[in-house]
């Protein structure tokens, strides 16, 4: 999706292993944005809190929080209570994305007009706009 945006420099996204190990090893790096993906589970919230704190402590750059697999049962409220009133990009928990994941396919290929794909496209736009 990011390849569809016209702009200046190339956009590089690094997908690190779960946890904060890579963040703690970044010396005095600066990034255009740090994307923290968090699910509404206690372990995921704990790791996100640590990642956000490390990013702030090391002044790594602005943090974009992506709330992933958000359902209708208070998930977003749970995340806001734990992480504060920061702006969240929300990817809903929906069957099309789970099915694509199970099949090893991109959600964009399986269900290009689904709410989850629309949310992911919105995140891509946010990243591209910050990079221009």
ZAMAR-899335 format. One record per residue (C-alpha): x, y, z; residue number from 1; residue in one letter. Coordinates in pm, whole numbers, plus 50000, padded with zeros to 5 digits. Example, Ala and Ser with C-alpha at 12.3 -4.5 7.8 and 13.67 -1.06 7.14 Angstrom:
<sites>
+-------+-------+-------+-----+------+
:  east : north :    up :  nr : rest :
+-------+-------+-------+-----+------+
: 51230 : 49550 : 50780 :   1 :    A :
: 51367 : 49894 : 50714 :   2 :    S :
+-------+-------+-------+-----+------+
</sites>
This chain:
<sites>
+-------+-------+-------+-----+------+
:  east : north :    up :  nr : rest :
+-------+-------+-------+-----+------+
: 50000 : 50000 : 50000 :   1 :    X :
: 50279 : 50242 : 50078 :   2 :    X :
: 50413 : 50196 : 49727 :   3 :    X :
: 50102 : 50371 : 49594 :   4 :    X :
: 50196 : 50702 : 49754 :   5 :    X :
: 50402 : 50953 : 49565 :   6 :    X :
: 50660 : 51135 : 49767 :   7 :    X :
: 51019 : 51210 : 49838 :   8 :    X :
: 51247 : 50955 : 49995 :   9 :    X :
: 51168 : 50584 : 50006 :  10 :    X :
: 50977 : 50456 : 50307 :  11 :    X :
: 51138 : 50173 : 50502 :  12 :    X :
: 50937 : 49974 : 50753 :  13 :    X :
: 51115 : 49728 : 50981 :  14 :    X :
: 50905 : 49463 : 51150 :  15 :    X :
: 51088 : 49368 : 51469 :  16 :    X :
: 51028 : 49061 : 51679 :  17 :    X :
: 50761 : 49089 : 51945 :  18 :    X :
: 50883 : 49257 : 52259 :  19 :    X :
: 51116 : 49546 : 52326 :  20 :    X :
: 51456 : 49383 : 52278 :  21 :    X :
: 51534 : 49562 : 51952 :  22 :    X :
: 51432 : 49898 : 52096 :  23 :    X :
: 51667 : 49855 : 52390 :  24 :    X :
: 51953 : 49784 : 52149 :  25 :    X :
: 51899 : 50093 : 51937 :  26 :    X :
: 52178 : 50325 : 52040 :  27 :    X :
: 52104 : 50685 : 51960 :  28 :    X :
: 51891 : 50614 : 51659 :  29 :    X :
: 51621 : 50843 : 51538 :  30 :    X :
: 51330 : 50726 : 51333 :  31 :    X :
: 51059 : 50917 : 51151 :  32 :    X :
: 50797 : 50722 : 51345 :  33 :    X :
: 50776 : 50417 : 51564 :  34 :    X :
: 50469 : 50203 : 51505 :  35 :    X :
: 50357 : 50011 : 51814 :  36 :    X :
: 50100 : 49743 : 51735 :  37 :    X :
: 49900 : 49643 : 52041 :  38 :    X :
: 49618 : 49397 : 52091 :  39 :    X :
: 49367 : 49425 : 52376 :  40 :    X :
: 49532 : 49155 : 52586 :  41 :    X :
: 49722 : 49209 : 52912 :  42 :    X :
: 50057 : 49083 : 52775 :  43 :    X :
: 50034 : 49290 : 52457 :  44 :    X :
: 49938 : 49600 : 52654 :  45 :    X :
: 50232 : 49548 : 52891 :  46 :    X :
: 50478 : 49522 : 52601 :  47 :    X :
: 50326 : 49828 : 52431 :  48 :    X :
: 50361 : 50031 : 52751 :  49 :    X :
: 50728 : 49933 : 52775 :  50 :    X :
: 50790 : 50011 : 52407 :  51 :    X :
: 50629 : 50354 : 52434 :  52 :    X :
: 50832 : 50432 : 52748 :  53 :    X :
: 51159 : 50324 : 52582 :  54 :    X :
: 51080 : 50531 : 52273 :  55 :    X :
: 51016 : 50837 : 52489 :  56 :    X :
: 51324 : 50779 : 52707 :  57 :    X :
: 51552 : 50737 : 52407 :  58 :    X :
: 51377 : 51005 : 52201 :  59 :    X :
: 51343 : 50766 : 51909 :  60 :    X :
: 51074 : 50969 : 51735 :  61 :    X :
: 50698 : 51000 : 51736 :  62 :    X :
: 50493 : 50691 : 51822 :  63 :    X :
: 50199 : 50572 : 51614 :  64 :    X :
: 49982 : 50329 : 51809 :  65 :    X :
: 49792 : 50069 : 51610 :  66 :    X :
: 49521 : 49895 : 51807 :  67 :    X :
: 49491 : 49558 : 51636 :  68 :    X :
: 49208 : 49301 : 51651 :  69 :    X :
: 48974 : 49540 : 51828 :  70 :    X :
: 48627 : 49399 : 51890 :  71 :    X :
: 48307 : 49553 : 52017 :  72 :    X :
: 48332 : 49450 : 52382 :  73 :    X :
: 48526 : 49741 : 52528 :  74 :    X :
: 48862 : 49658 : 52370 :  75 :    X :
: 48941 : 50014 : 52266 :  76 :    X :
: 48839 : 50150 : 52607 :  77 :    X :
: 49069 : 49893 : 52771 :  78 :    X :
: 49357 : 50008 : 52551 :  79 :    X :
: 49289 : 50377 : 52618 :  80 :    X :
: 49275 : 50312 : 52994 :  81 :    X :
: 49616 : 50143 : 52979 :  82 :    X :
: 49792 : 50360 : 52722 :  83 :    X :
: 49630 : 50700 : 52769 :  84 :    X :
: 49434 : 50917 : 52536 :  85 :    X :
: 49689 : 50910 : 52256 :  86 :    X :
: 49563 : 50887 : 51902 :  87 :    X :
: 49506 : 50526 : 51796 :  88 :    X :
: 49469 : 50378 : 51454 :  89 :    X :
: 49224 : 50091 : 51492 :  90 :    X :
: 49217 : 49766 : 51294 :  91 :    X :
: 48899 : 49577 : 51375 :  92 :    X :
: 48891 : 49209 : 51459 :  93 :    X :
: 48715 : 49073 : 51154 :  94 :    X :
: 48682 : 48737 : 50982 :  95 :    X :
: 48836 : 48848 : 50651 :  96 :    X :
: 49167 : 48939 : 50813 :  97 :    X :
: 49176 : 48619 : 51022 :  98 :    X :
: 49103 : 48415 : 50709 :  99 :    X :
: 49376 : 48588 : 50510 : 100 :    X :
: 49622 : 48524 : 50794 : 101 :    X :
: 49527 : 48154 : 50810 : 102 :    X :
: 49566 : 48121 : 50432 : 103 :    X :
: 49897 : 48309 : 50421 : 104 :    X :
: 49744 : 48576 : 50199 : 105 :    X :
: 49737 : 48952 : 50220 : 106 :    X :
: 49404 : 49091 : 50345 : 107 :    X :
: 49416 : 49332 : 50050 : 108 :    X :
: 49406 : 49036 : 49810 : 109 :    X :
: 49133 : 48846 : 49993 : 110 :    X :
: 48893 : 49126 : 50092 : 111 :    X :
: 49004 : 49460 : 49942 : 112 :    X :
: 48689 : 49643 : 50052 : 113 :    X :
: 48667 : 49513 : 50409 : 114 :    X :
: 48674 : 49747 : 50710 : 115 :    X :
: 49006 : 49600 : 50820 : 116 :    X :
: 49173 : 49670 : 50488 : 117 :    X :
: 49031 : 50024 : 50494 : 118 :    X :
: 49183 : 50071 : 50840 : 119 :    X :
: 49521 : 49941 : 50723 : 120 :    X :
: 49508 : 50176 : 50422 : 121 :    X :
: 49441 : 50463 : 50662 : 122 :    X :
: 49750 : 50370 : 50862 : 123 :    X :
: 49954 : 50361 : 50540 : 124 :    X :
: 49826 : 50712 : 50456 : 125 :    X :
: 49923 : 50834 : 50804 : 126 :    X :
: 50275 : 50697 : 50762 : 127 :    X :
: 50310 : 50841 : 50412 : 128 :    X :
: 50185 : 51185 : 50523 : 129 :    X :
: 50433 : 51198 : 50809 : 130 :    X :
: 50710 : 51104 : 50569 : 131 :    X :
: 50645 : 51366 : 50303 : 132 :    X :
+-------+-------+-------+-----+------+
</sites>
